[in-house]
Amino acid sequence: MDPEFWHKRWSANQIGFHLPQVNPYLQRFWPQLGLPEETRVLVPLCGKTLDMLWLAEQGCSVLGVELSEKAVTDFFREHQLEPNVSEEGAFKVFRAGAIEIRCGDFFALTPLDVADCATLYDRAALIALPAPMRERYVAHLQRILPDCVGLLITLDYNQDEMPGPPFSVGHDEVQRLLGGGWQLEVLLEQDVLGESWKFLQAGVKRLDERVYLLSRL
């Protein structure tokens, strides 16, 4: 999966992964993190998620990272925000209020870029990546992130029944990928097949969604 795949998806508006509302799991479980106001939150592969607005409304400082410039410009335009735009290293950086989005390759992020991030929020990053890239993604997170806590949301289904993305990332894989560097706690596990028409149409017989609380070891 190369960058052109995602550029084409955004260009064609094939963005079924984009939620038209704030993720209810974020609203439900965020308070459990017990974070102070102005906490800096890293949102990898952020797209134009409304979750960033919600986090900013909670008093957080948001750092999104997104490959597609269309996604970034759409986010600010759709919410009537006028960002300041600058070129910083490998990224084109958009800033408006408490929200900053770095447009470019996530793997170009450096420890300095995220040095003040105390929290990670991953709703659709890990599950957007095929297996080899998931390994690389987690390794990069562990290299650049300081001590922090976070929320991770995954999907688990029979990958043979439907190709990703979003990809299936089961509990065993989450433990294998993250268990060495993070303490994991499952906050929620539930079957969401009945509300997922794309998976039903593909003949998927089981679709479990999990929410994890992450803490760096």
Sequence and secondary structure as in RCSB ss.txt:
>XXXX:A:sequence
MDPEFWHKRWSANQIGFHLPQVNPYLQRFWPQLGLPEETRVLVPLCGKTLDMLWLAEQGCSVLGVELSEKAVTDF
FREHQLEPNVSEEGAFKVFRAGAIEIRCGDFFALTPLDVADCATLYDRAALIALPAPMRERYVAHLQRILPDCVG
LLITLDYNQDEMPGPPFSVGHDEVQRLLGGGWQLEVLLEQDVLGESWKFLQAGVKRLDERVYLLSRL
>XXXX:A:secstr
  HHHHHHHHHTT  TT  SS  HHHHHHGGGG   TT EEEEET TT THHHHHHHTT EEEEEES HHHHHHH
HHHTT   EEEEETTEEEEEETTEEEEES GGG  TTTTTTEEEEEESSSGGGS HHHHHHHHHHHHHH  S EE
EEEEEE  GGGS  SS    HHHHHHHHTTTEEEEEEEEEE GGG HHHHHTT    EEEEEEEEE 
